[in-house]
Amino acid sequence: MNFNLDRDICFFDIEATGLNVIRDRIVQIAIIKYFKNGNDPEELVLLINPGIPISEEAIAVHGITPHSLRNKPTFQQVAQKIYDFIGNADMGGYNSNRFDVPLLMEEFARVGLDFDMSKRRSIDIQRIFYKMEPRTLRAALRFYCEKDLTDAHDALADVKATVDVFKGQLEKYENQDMIDGDGEIVKSPIKNDMQIIHEFTNDLKTIDATQRLKYNNEGVIVFNFGKYTGQSVVEVLSKDKQYYHWILNKEFSHQVKQIVKKLMKENE
C-alpha cells in the first residue's frame, strides 16, 4: 500500500538516555522520509554522543552503551543535518506524541533550532492501536467473556467484571506461549497460580509503589529517578546528607521515606 500524501512525512524513532523528555538526551535517531511526489523513501540513521550518563534501564532496552558512543558526534554537531533532512515534513512514530517528538524538540531548542510542530501534522500509530483496540474494562469483558458491562463505574460491578476477565484470561491463555519484547518465546507464562501471575504482572526489581527505588542487576537498591539514577541509595546518601534530608521533606511517598530511613539506619 502506498501512502496518500499531500506533504512529505518522516516516520522516526529515538533511543535515549532515559524517559524524561526534559533531562534526557538522544543516543540514536532513525528516520524514514516518504515523499509526496512518490520518490523512493530516504533513510537517516545516526548514533549520537549524549554527553550525559545513560541510565541502566535504558541500556537494558536498547543496548547502546557509552563505549559505543565514545567517538560519535554530539547532537549539536548533527542537529542541522537532522533538521534539514526532516525539512517541512509531517512527523510519525509509535508513542511519538508523548516521547519522541517532545524530546526531539528539546534537543533542537538546546542548539538554537526552532522545530515548530504547530505547522506539521503528527501521526502517532500507538493512538490508532489504543483507540481501535481499547484497553478498558468494558472492552476486556467483551473480549474475554463476550459480556457487556452494566452499571459501569459502580465499584461492585467493576470488581465482578474484573474477576470475570481474570478467569477468562486464565482460560484463554492456558498453555499458550508468549513472545516477549525481545522476540524471545516464553513458555506458558499464564497459569492458575497467584505467585506466577504476580511475577508476570509486576516488575520485581521495583521496590516501592511509586517506582522511585529499585534493585539493580546486582541486587543493590538504587535510585530510579533524578540526578542519582542507577546509583546506590546507601552510597549516595552516606555522602550527600543534604539529599537524604531533601527526600524526607519533599513529596515522596511514606513508603519511600521509610525504606530510605531503614537503609540508612542499617548502614550507620
KOLLUM-805952 format. One line per field, with one value per residue: residue number from 0; residue in one letter; x, y, z of N, C-alpha, C, O in turn. Coordinates in steps of 0.001 Angstrom, whole numbers, plus 500000, padded with zeros to 6 digits. Layout:
! residues N
i (NUM  ...)
aa (A  ...)
n_xx (X  ...)
n_yy (Y  ...)
n_zz (Z  ...)
ca_xx (X  ...)
ca_yy (Y  ...)
ca_zz (Z  ...)
c_xx (X  ...)
c_yy (Y  ...)
c_zz (Z  ...)
o_xx (X  ...)
o_yy (Y  ...)
o_zz (Z  ...)
***
This chain:
! residues 268
i (0  1  2  3  4  5  6  7  8  9  10  11  12  13  14  15  16  17  18  19  20  21  22  23  24  25  26  27  28  29  30  31  32  33  34  35  36  37  38  39  40  41  42  43  44  45  46  47  48  49  50  51  52  53  54  55  56  57  58  59  60  61  62  63  64  65  66  67  68  69  70  71  72  73  74  75  76  77  78  79  80  81  82  83  84  85  86  87  88  89  90  91  92  93  94  95  96  97  98  99  100  101  102  103  104  105  106  107  108  109  110  111  112  113  114  115  116  117  118  119  120  121  122  123  124  125  126  127  128  129  130  131  132  133  134  135  136  137  138  139  140  141  142  143  144  145  146  147  148  149  150  151  152  153  154  155  156  157  158  159  160  161  162  163  164  165  166  167  168  169  170  171  172  173  174  175  176  177  178  179  180  181  182  183  184  185  186  187  188  189  190  191  192  193  194  195  196  197  198  199  200  201  202  203  204  205  206  207  208  209  210  211  212  213  214  215  216  217  218  219  220  221  222  223  224  225  226  227  228  229  230  231  232  233  234  235  236  237  238  239  240  241  242  243  244  245  246  247  248  249  250  251  252  253  254  255  256  257  258  259  260  261  262  263  264  265  266  267)
aa (M  N  F  N  L  D  R  D  I  C  F  F  D  I  E  A  T  G  L  N  V  I  R  D  R  I  V  Q  I  A  I  I  K  Y  F  K  N  G  N  D  P  E  E  L  V  L  L  I  N  P  G  I  P  I  S  E  E  A  I  A  V  H  G  I  T  P  H  S  L  R  N  K  P  T  F  Q  Q  V  A  Q  K  I  Y  D  F  I  G  N  A  D  M  G  G  Y  N  S  N  R  F  D  V  P  L  L  M  E  E  F  A  R  V  G  L  D  F  D  M  S  K  R  R  S  I  D  I  Q  R  I  F  Y  K  M  E  P  R  T  L  R  A  A  L  R  F  Y  C  E  K  D  L  T  D  A  H  D  A  L  A  D  V  K  A  T  V  D  V  F  K  G  Q  L  E  K  Y  E  N  Q  D  M  I  D  G  D  G  E  I  V  K  S  P  I  K  N  D  M  Q  I  I  H  E  F  T  N  D  L  K  T  I  D  A  T  Q  R  L  K  Y  N  N  E  G  V  I  V  F  N  F  G  K  Y  T  G  Q  S  V  V  E  V  L  S  K  D  K  Q  Y  Y  H  W  I  L  N  K  E  F  S  H  Q  V  K  Q  I  V  K  K  L  M  K  E  N  E)
n_xx (500849  500559  501222  498827  499727  499866  501858  505299  506367  507915  508709  509808  512116  513380  516116  517143  518817  517227  513865  512881  511730  512719  515154  516673  518667  519205  520425  520361  518945  516563  515272  512796  511966  509174  508012  505854  505781  506141  508681  511359  511617  513796  516460  517729  520080  521494  523996  524495  526492  525547  526539  525879  525295  524031  521095  520831  518526  517756  519881  519476  517239  517793  520452  522587  525665  527793  530435  530137  529395  531414  533122  531303  529357  528170  524811  524598  526438  525247  522754  521823  521931  519987  517767  517564  517156  514638  513112  510187  508436  505664  505329  505765  505275  505668  504065  504982  504002  504077  506671  508950  508651  508478  510996  512806  512228  513151  515887  516573  515948  517893  520123  519496  517672  514491  512054  509212  506227  503645  503060  503078  501715  501034  501466  500573  501049  500573  498331  496312  496229  495493  493007  491486  491642  490584  491669  490038  488110  485529  485942  487695  486064  484208  485944  487169  485072  482752  480692  478618  479342  477433  476156  478556  481417  480246  481378  481216  480158  482234  484304  483330  483264  485983  486940  485678  486939  489588  489310  488564  490923  492750  491702  491795  494540  495801  498371  499401  501993  504149  505487  508062  509144  511674  511544  511798  510658  508390  507556  504343  503384  501171  499422  497189  498025  498858  501322  502881  501392  501637  504404  504450  502969  504214  507017  509620  511928  511357  510895  509219  505821  505604  507702  510224  512477  514641  515890  519125  520941  522690  521403  521413  519974  518899  518611  515805  515282  515944  519064  520754  520163  520225  522312  523671  521566  522339  525109  525057  523494  524983  527111  525963  524300  522515  520854  519550  517998  516470  514855  513339  511827  510396  507784  507670  506585  505265  506158  508586  510120  510245  511664  514117  514929  515230  517259  519406  519645  520370  522881  524455)
n_yy (498797  502191  505357  507968  510966  514451  515920  515678  513070  512115  509228  508280  507201  507289  506514  506813  508368  507974  508248  510779  513585  516107  516141  514026  512686  512226  509185  507683  508143  507368  507795  507569  508925  509719  510692  513107  513238  510716  509634  507309  506276  507863  507251  508038  507424  507771  507537  509048  510934  511508  513081  512910  510618  507324  505778  502777  501309  502165  501262  498533  498244  499266  498606  500241  501442  503628  503274  502513  504882  506603  507854  509132  511761  514742  515901  518552  518720  517305  518304  520235  518734  516758  518404  519612  517352  516478  518739  520375  518392  516312  514470  511159  508299  505779  506051  508580  511157  511587  511078  510851  513121  515455  515154  515395  518021  519395  518837  520138  522762  523293  523734  525947  525751  526083  523877  523722  522413  523186  523705  521348  518085  515440  512052  509521  506275  504530  505594  505012  502234  501983  503258  501867  499333  499207  499384  499171  498249  497503  496816  494673  492829  492259  491095  488846  487512  487802  489440  492245  495213  496233  498900  500366  501672  501512  500419  497724  496351  496755  495351  492730  492374  492566  490247  488310  488826  488143  485393  484637  485253  483434  481048  481455  481818  479576  477243  478649  480037  482946  485724  487740  491212  491215  489427  486833  483522  482822  480236  479211  481418  482198  480928  479201  480211  482125  483209  482964  484578  487008  487490  487720  490007  492087  494284  492983  494101  496582  498450  500147  501452  503786  503623  504750  503675  500873  497522  496896  495022  493643  493321  495472  498233  500952  504369  505349  507613  511063  512907  511003  508619  505124  504820  503607  503762  503795  504412  506928  508524  508354  509948  512304  514020  516080  515524  513312  514443  516100  514298  513275  515468  516252  515714  512791  509380  507865  505284  505257  507021  505587  503311  504450  505560  503195  501882  503617  503523  500871  500933  502544)
n_zz (500000  499140  500644  500857  500170  500769  501586  502491  504713  507757  509327  512470  515048  518341  520424  523769  526639  528789  530093  530505  529014  529216  530685  529647  526882  523344  521984  519745  516545  514116  510913  508434  505448  503603  500416  498969  496229  495345  495096  495897  499322  501742  504048  507293  509697  512822  515325  518475  520635  523852  525913  528562  531339  530512  531460  533393  532971  530434  528834  529121  527575  524912  524416  523803  524620  526633  525741  523056  521961  522201  520271  518691  517095  518798  519594  518872  516824  514767  514485  512560  510232  510722  511025  508494  506932  507751  507125  506047  506657  507757  510890  512107  514262  516862  519804  519664  520085  522821  523593  521600  519842  521646  522931  520808  520057  522321  522181  519776  520522  522440  520924  519555  517435  516072  516183  514871  515662  515301  512723  511485  510823  513112  513410  515378  515782  517849  519085  517283  517545  520290  520302  518436  519438  522246  525671  527916  530867  530103  527406  527757  529074  527095  525214  526495  527775  526370  527236  528200  529972  532564  534607  534743  536412  538840  541859  542853  540661  538852  540105  540023  537255  536744  538006  536427  533972  534607  535121  532544  531189  532332  531367  528574  528000  528927  528682  526535  524649  524818  523032  523936  524467  523360  521372  522171  522951  525487  527516  528188  530092  531598  534247  536489  539073  541720  542526  540239  538513  539823  539503  536750  536215  537460  537894  539281  540146  541012  543953  545488  545432  543956  542266  542669  543757  543162  542533  541264  538739  540332  542671  544370  546049  544265  543095  541146  539790  539015  539600  540593  539406  539072  540826  543936  546726  549416  549270  548017  549798  552074  551523  550671  552657  552600  550465  551462  553553  551989  550557  552676  553348  551159  548652  548603  548686  551683  551931  550436  552001  554394  553609  552880  555317  556818  555415  555849  558590  558953  557926  559434)
ca_xx (500000  501258  500577  498211  500393  499875  503028  506266  506218  509055  508483  511079  512184  514516  516596  517625  519492  516187  512493  512494  511918  513417  516530  517415  519241  519127  521641  520199  517736  516367  514182  512485  511199  508358  507815  504540  505907  506266  510072  511701  511913  515185  516689  518823  520294  522664  524314  524826  527066  524632  527237  525449  525199  522872  520578  520935  517276  517765  520840  518840  516240  518319  521768  523590  526490  528673  531618  529801  529129  532568  533641  530193  529142  527139  523619  524884  527194  524414  521416  521432  521725  518673  516777  517429  516600  513190  512526  508832  507612  504909  506082  505019  506020  504897  504128  505834  503461  504415  508090  509937  508520  508945  512428  513496  512045  514054  517252  516741  515906  519162  521154  519013  516827  513074  511354  507829  505256  502316  502886  503200  500798  501707  500773  501037  500462  500091  496978  495397  496129  494738  491615  490797  491647  490587  492118  489193  487491  484398  486472  488255  484947  483681  486927  487430  483876  481611  479649  478647  479441  476333  476493  479977  481915  479796  482560  480985  480019  483568  485084  482822  483726  487424  487096  485283  488002  490733  489001  488629  492336  493353  491226  492234  495986  496348  499255  499749  503291  504164  506713  508308  509569  512938  511315  512045  509448  508219  506664  503165  503587  499946  498932  496290  498933  498940  502716  503294  500703  502287  505690  504197  502339  504963  508454  510092  513073  510841  510735  508086  504694  505806  508832  511362  513627  514603  517099  519859  521227  523478  520579  521616  518887  519398  517613  515177  514869  516807  520483  521485  519541  521103  523361  523301  520928  523164  526355  524760  523017  526067  527980  525169  523288  521513  519890  518764  517000  515577  513874  512437  510989  509671  506569  507869  505630  505657  506898  509948  510806  510516  512740  515355  515304  515657  518562  520426  519827  521088  524252  525126)
ca_yy (500000  503473  506408  509068  512096  515789  516536  514666  512651  511414  508319  508253  506619  507775  505834  507915  508048  507673  508522  512146  514329  517363  515931  513005  513057  511235  508424  507215  508554  506766  508473  507202  510024  509410  511916  513255  513072  509301  509181  506281  506810  508026  506921  508668  506759  508364  507352  510374  511001  512387  513975  512632  509163  506581  505010  501322  500827  502456  500345  497211  498240  499443  498003  501218  501745  504793  502909  502508  506258  507405  508652  509598  513206  515232  516346  519864  518533  516711  518893  520856  517650  516176  519458  519771  516113  516493  519837  520777  517184  515857  513519  509972  507352  504982  506802  509729  512413  511721  510918  511170  514499  516457  515019  515979  519471  519882  518768  521226  524041  523488  524201  527161  525495  526061  522804  524155  521357  523757  523752  519978  517086  514412  510775  508616  504977  503920  506075  504213  500927  502076  503657  500810  498153  499831  498579  499458  497087  497124  496133  493400  491930  491802  490264  487584  486861  488068  490065  493704  495717  497091  499657  500705  502606  501112  499695  496284  495843  496747  494271  491474  492309  492299  488824  487561  488993  487362  483984  484471  485264  482169  480012  481739  481751  478337  476521  479481  480696  484380  486295  488955  492398  490936  488403  485513  482776  482489  479081  479188  482312  482382  479727  479473  480199  483558  483646  483107  485754  488159  487723  488099  491325  493096  494427  492571  494924  497798  498240  500899  501606  504941  503258  505652  502855  499557  496712  496777  493630  493025  493249  496663  499203  502161  505374  505180  508945  512179  513007  509819  507429  503976  504784  503010  504679  503880  505121  508338  509248  508405  511064  513520  514084  517069  514829  512473  515287  516597  513245  513160  516658  516536  514925  511388  508553  507387  504038  505614  507599  504534  502467  505217  505610  501869  501613  504445  503012  499604  501155  503557)
ca_zz (500000  499116  501421  500124  500793  500173  502190  502905  506111  508338  510436  513177  516384  519125  521621  524605  527902  529761  529659  530824  527764  529504  531149  528919  525597  522275  521676  518367  515851  512799  510204  507049  504874  502431  499651  498338  494780  495025  495046  496879  500661  502138  505446  508033  510985  513474  516737  518987  521978  524582  526832  529937  531536  530024  532589  533306  532388  529004  528208  529094  526499  523550  524280  523373  525786  526475  524953  521629  521529  522617  519156  517864  517215  519711  518876  518296  515586  513705  514556  511295  509270  511020  510778  507040  506388  508021  506371  506456  506640  508916  511703  512516  515077  517814  521060  519330  520623  524245  523879  520559  519356  522624  523181  519658  520149  523362  521666  518810  521240  523140  519982  518910  516264  516424  515476  515070  515366  515029  511276  510995  511360  513898  513299  516427  515460  519086  519366  516444  518194  521536  520059  517705  520305  523569  526804  529068  531488  529260  526225  528198  529378  525804  524523  527171  528320  525474  528045  528238  531339  533014  535823  534708  537423  540164  542336  542943  539293  538249  540700  539469  535871  536797  538332  535231  532974  535055  534853  531098  530793  532745  530441  527205  527822  529465  527757  525372  524747  524552  522506  524710  523722  522673  520360  522742  523304  526903  527550  529070  531239  532382  534908  537619  540225  542009  542550  538840  537975  540461  538853  535359  536111  538203  537744  540598  540533  541625  545387  546039  544516  543070  541395  542878  544145  542540  542607  540008  538389  541413  543862  545195  545931  543601  542740  539839  539374  539361  539233  541051  538808  538888  541849  545214  547671  550624  548979  547729  550971  553067  551138  550434  553709  552210  549598  552370  554210  550928  550307  553832  553486  549926  548439  548292  549413  553013  551714  550041  553155  555371  553065  552962  556735  557237  554795  556482  559946  558871  557461  560268)
c_xx (500880  500490  499997  498702  500175  501044  504000  506014  507439  508581  509824  510961  513465  514833  517311  518305  518499  514844  512014  512780  512624  514879  517334  517786  519148  520476  521564  518898  517719  515139  514026  511550  510496  507975  506455  504599  506119  507678  510325  512026  513407  515314  517859  518909  521582  522779  524880  525390  526243  525307  526815  525371  523932  522377  520699  519695  517254  518709  520235  517836  516900  519740  522864  524365  527318  529900  531330  529561  530330  533065  532546  529981  528106  525922  523872  525596  526350  523032  520960  521159  520354  517566  516514  516814  515087  512502  511172  507886  506771  505735  505188  505886  505090  505115  504947  505314  503901  505909  508995  509864  508984  510432  513238  513389  512992  515498  517514  516809  517233  520268  520651  518203  515375  512362  509862  506852  503878  502020  503012  502060  501610  500867  501355  500324  499953  498661  495939  495146  495238  493269  490819  490710  491692  490954  491319  488655  486319  484872  487034  487152  484319  484638  487058  486168  482647  480400  479723  478640  478277  476751  477990  480287  481161  480862  482358  480866  481382  484430  484640  483279  485212  487699  486759  486364  489209  490509  489083  490061  493016  492954  491803  493719  496628  497134  499614  501079  503164  505506  506938  508838  510881  512800  511559  510718  509463  507180  505587  503298  502360  499472  498035  497069  499253  500383  503234  502664  501306  503593  505512  503725  503093  506422  509061  511337  512620  510505  509492  507024  504867  507021  509999  512643  513500  515896  517804  520181  522041  522684  520745  520455  519449  518246  517092  514661  516020  518271  521302  520887  520574  522191  522818  522728  521819  524426  526111  524414  524049  526996  527217  524006  522169  520433  518979  517656  516012  514491  512854  511471  510202  508520  506863  506901  506177  506506  508360  510727  511165  511649  514084  515847  515885  517052  519677  520692  520636  522557  524965  526490)
c_yy (501248  504497  507464  510368  513393  516597  515407  514297  511853  510532  508153  507593  507095  506781  506890  507414  507655  508116  509937  513041  515666  517108  514978  513463  511896  510524  507807  507766  507890  507393  507856  508281  509572  510711  511935  513042  511620  508796  508120  506913  506919  507777  507717  507986  507298  507885  508667  510256  511984  513374  513836  511117  508577  505716  503511  500730  501021  501508  498947  497107  498282  498920  498944  501691  503009  504490  502970  503907  507176  508346  509173  511102  513545  515664  517699  519731  517979  517351  519468  519799  517009  517156  519599  518531  516081  517579  520238  519588  517045  514804  512347  509041  506570  505560  508081  511038  512659  511680  511454  512625  515514  516365  515635  517505  520072  519896  519902  522581  524335  523998  525379  526965  525355  525010  522983  523054  521911  523798  522361  519122  516005  513141  509819  507278  504270  504340  505355  502868  500997  502427  502575  499516  498628  498856  498897  498153  496591  496327  494760  492385  491392  490794  488889  486812  486999  488559  491572  494147  496648  497749  499960  501789  502501  500168  498189  495668  495751  495620  492925  491286  491982  490829  487964  487636  488135  485872  483694  484440  483944  481034  480212  481460  480509  477597  477330  480178  482178  484762  487624  490080  492226  489864  486989  484848  482449  481383  479248  480097  482488  481039  480135  479317  481657  484062  483871  484346  487030  488496  488195  489549  492423  493112  494159  493326  496204  497535  498918  501127  502765  504767  504242  504885  501487  498811  496756  495303  492897  492926  494409  497624  500516  503133  505123  506520  509916  512038  511803  508522  506328  503845  504247  504054  504885  504693  506609  509093  509299  509581  512387  513570  515062  516433  513926  513291  515873  515573  513180  514329  517018  515554  513543  510570  508161  506135  504318  506140  506537  503624  503165  505288  504277  501552  502369  503962  501735  499793  502266  503056)
c_zz (500000  499944  500489  500766  500026  500744  502541  504366  506533  509490  511151  514543  517046  520229  522451  525871  528990  529213  529971  529623  527978  529806  530272  527511  524603  522124  520280  517801  514486  512159  508820  506500  503598  501737  498955  496834  494364  494888  496111  498232  500896  503641  506017  509391  511590  514914  517251  520403  522803  525519  528281  530103  530934  531173  532319  532649  530877  528261  528091  527954  525132  523341  523820  524610  525567  525620  523452  521078  521733  521512  518228  518065  518278  518903  518205  516944  514439  513619  513213  510227  509462  510652  509277  506402  506574  507211  506923  506583  507902  509647  512105  513329  515979  519208  520885  519914  522061  524504  522777  520103  520398  522925  522042  519688  521186  522875  520666  519523  521924  522218  519141  517653  516711  515573  515742  514669  515045  513536  510636  511543  512070  513873  514331  516261  516703  519391  518509  517112  519420  521313  519336  518515  521754  524674  528061  529658  530650  528040  526598  528478  528093  525161  525175  527547  527429  526269  527884  529695  531632  534321  535889  535731  538738  540684  542338  541555  538615  538800  540130  538031  535820  537074  537116  534144  533343  534801  533354  530594  531139  531805  529037  527000  528431  528378  526498  525609  524395  523941  523216  523836  522985  521604  520846  523133  524792  526975  528616  530290  532129  532920  536073  538923  540539  542106  541130  538222  538551  539750  537415  535248  536847  537788  539111  541042  541228  543085  545937  544969  543547  542150  541466  543207  543489  542831  541258  539765  539443  542713  544821  544976  545392  543368  541327  539323  539638  539005  539656  540497  538598  539934  543179  546169  548890  550371  548751  549002  552093  552783  551058  551438  553363  551336  550428  553034  553202  550638  551440  553939  552225  549754  547874  549144  550780  552881  551361  551241  554193  554898  553206  554414  557211  556679  555517  557906  559949  558505  558237  560726)
o_xx (501834  499259  500593  498160  500284  501210  503569  505514  507942  508107  510849  509876  514493  513931  518000  518362  518885  514698  510852  513938  513078  515754  518553  517295  519027  521529  522589  517884  518731  514089  515013  510468  511128  507654  505982  503588  506259  507870  509600  512645  514193  514393  518832  517937  522633  521786  525651  524829  526231  524717  527322  525378  522898  523162  520672  519785  516794  518375  520446  517602  516615  520187  523959  523787  527522  530357  532168  529526  530262  533392  532827  530382  527260  525990  523404  525378  526694  522227  519836  520252  519642  516561  515363  516044  514347  511419  511020  506667  507107  506721  504007  507098  503868  506233  505528  506101  504078  506374  509732  510892  509812  511075  514236  514356  513570  516238  518562  517622  517658  521229  521277  518049  515074  512101  509324  506665  503021  500863  503046  501511  502733  499700  502487  499136  499002  497868  494817  494006  494333  492393  489630  489811  492713  490607  491873  488733  486134  484287  486872  487296  483946  484207  487056  486197  481614  479261  480753  478003  478148  477592  478616  479505  481390  481213  483227  481407  481660  485197  485471  483638  485656  488580  487469  486664  489786  491405  489597  490381  493770  493767  492242  494120  497853  496618  500077  501276  502198  506539  506113  508968  511184  513786  511537  509784  510424  506044  505888  503323  502488  499159  498109  496809  499852  500644  503935  503326  501465  503852  506320  504056  502655  506985  509018  511756  513395  509900  508783  507286  504335  507333  510664  513749  512392  516870  517153  519734  522083  523217  520276  520004  520351  517072  517843  513727  516946  518664  522405  521091  521643  522926  521641  523334  522025  524775  526869  524961  523998  527596  527766  522875  521025  519252  517790  516502  514851  513325  511655  510411  509431  508302  506371  506456  507388  507463  509266  511871  512239  512493  515072  517031  516896  517909  520754  521831  521480  523380  525941  527202)
o_yy (501342  504507  507810  510814  513434  517779  514297  515106  511021  511034  507915  507448  507279  506267  507755  506214  507069  508334  510259  513235  516286  517775  515113  514477  510734  511161  507449  507843  507853  507507  507645  508509  509108  511705  510926  512703  511323  507619  508038  507975  506164  508057  508022  507969  507283  507831  509330  509565  513177  514391  514550  510395  509240  504997  503057  499779  500154  501010  498256  496021  497441  498803  498497  502269  503417  505346  503420  504099  508376  509501  509606  511653  512716  515780  517945  520534  518161  516974  519214  519960  516747  516783  519694  518636  515704  517356  520420  519763  517575  514299  512526  508984  506683  505551  508595  511936  513805  512190  512415  513292  516366  517390  516314  518201  521135  520847  520546  523437  525489  524617  525764  527901  524590  525228  522458  522787  521173  523914  522224  519414  515698  513150  509356  507160  503491  503544  505118  502419  500179  501957  502389  498702  498475  497675  498891  497095  495383  495303  493797  491207  490222  489770  487874  485584  486386  488163  492115  493522  497714  497225  499831  502725  503293  499204  497448  494592  494794  495001  492081  490180  491217  490230  487005  486642  487473  485175  482655  483688  483399  480166  479258  480933  480391  477357  476761  480828  482601  484192  488532  489930  493001  489436  486045  485512  481871  481571  479405  479602  482883  480126  481257  478434  482351  485225  484845  485083  488021  489658  488975  490237  493573  492094  495015  493206  496837  496514  498340  501011  502731  505652  504524  505372  500993  499391  496664  494438  491667  492500  494350  497808  501112  502766  504736  506569  509614  511174  511588  507450  506554  502857  504423  505102  506012  505564  507450  510164  510176  510142  513451  513210  514890  516760  513790  512864  516113  515937  513045  514202  517977  514678  513174  511023  508130  505944  503697  505742  506575  503213  502550  505098  504239  501022  501825  503989  501522  498910  502848  503767)
o_zz (500773  499947  499469  501777  498800  500442  502853  505148  505779  510509  510513  515106  516394  520890  521910  526139  530002  528011  529723  529253  527017  529255  530169  527016  524993  522133  519700  518495  513787  512793  508115  507041  502649  502388  498433  496218  493178  494584  497103  498283  500323  504407  505327  510147  510949  515640  516556  521253  522498  525881  529146  529106  530854  531792  531175  531872  530134  527186  527095  527424  524280  522200  523480  525530  524424  524861  522671  519863  521467  521783  517110  519091  518612  517679  517094  516037  513271  512767  512779  509410  508493  510046  508852  505448  505665  506669  508131  506613  508961  509109  512404  513124  515876  519723  521840  520210  522473  525524  522998  519989  520078  523154  522280  519378  520959  523124  520715  519174  521987  522673  518154  516869  517627  514390  516717  513481  514559  513131  509413  512605  511672  514266  514189  516562  516626  519893  518957  517231  519584  522039  519592  518301  522424  524631  529161  529033  530503  527686  525849  528152  528013  524631  524478  527628  527697  526021  527485  530543  531029  535052  536942  535899  539652  540004  541878  541299  537893  538062  539794  537626  534964  536458  536811  533482  532481  534325  532937  529674  530332  531488  528394  525962  528454  527286  525509  526636  523760  524290  523117  522621  522079  521004  520057  523582  525299  526541  529799  531417  533288  532155  536574  539739  539717  541799  540859  537490  537839  539435  536911  534282  536855  537387  539995  542193  541944  543414  546761  543772  542438  541352  540469  542971  543280  543312  540217  540517  539451  543738  545958  543845  545981  543436  540432  538522  540391  538220  539155  541067  538031  539935  543494  546391  549339  551168  549236  549266  552956  553700  551344  551110  553783  551452  550138  553066  553534  550489  551198  554552  552224  550591  546808  550198  551000  553631  551916  551464  554794  555695  553604  554691  557912  557386  555763  558372  560819  558748  557763  561435)
***
